[in-house]
């Protein structure tokens, strides 16, 4: 049996955290939260949970639960609602959904589409278990992304072609190895990581732990913003390129549409 190293939880409106300070004190360093599903669903607890987790110093990630509906609508739904910041992880949750399961071609289209919109090629995390093993063995495109493997047995088994997983979801809070519960949440999905907490944090958003220090900006390229707001207001500023602005306009996504 593989000794578990529980560093990440994944949650949704079904099991939101009550106390992220307690979550952090228990040794968890990252949270991956359900943001969207299909073409229209958005998790009503997402924003409040995101703010609370970040206040507690936790790494944040967003996942989209895939279905078999039009993939462009699913991309648009995720981007309108979550649109992850550069320091946030993003993931496609590809699991068995009966007759509503996304096929592998649409998985690739979703990953390509979201990565292009974010300007973050190769950084999408793919979540799955039997769906990956049965529908995408040796898939060269998906194998270039980090695999978040779902398997509640004592030892994880990789899909054909994959040399390793990035995260291993070893329990749903009931089945699988222990521990099954996390302080501040209770029973929940918990994930094993093979390295240290420091290594996980370093590679959280991009998958690359060997980060080159940024070059100091030219003073002429710096824009100073002064925002008058009441004390306690949370301000989120995201820098995007002119190419991304043109892409947003081309797709008809209007300002203020993001929730």
Helices and strands as residue ranges (DSSP letters): E 6-11, H 20-25, E 30-37, E 41-42, H 46-55, E 59-65, H 71-81, E 89-93, G 98-100, H 104-118, E 125-128, H 130-135, G 142-144, E 146-150, E 167-171, E 181-182, E 186-187, E 189-192, H 197-203, G 219-221, H 242-250
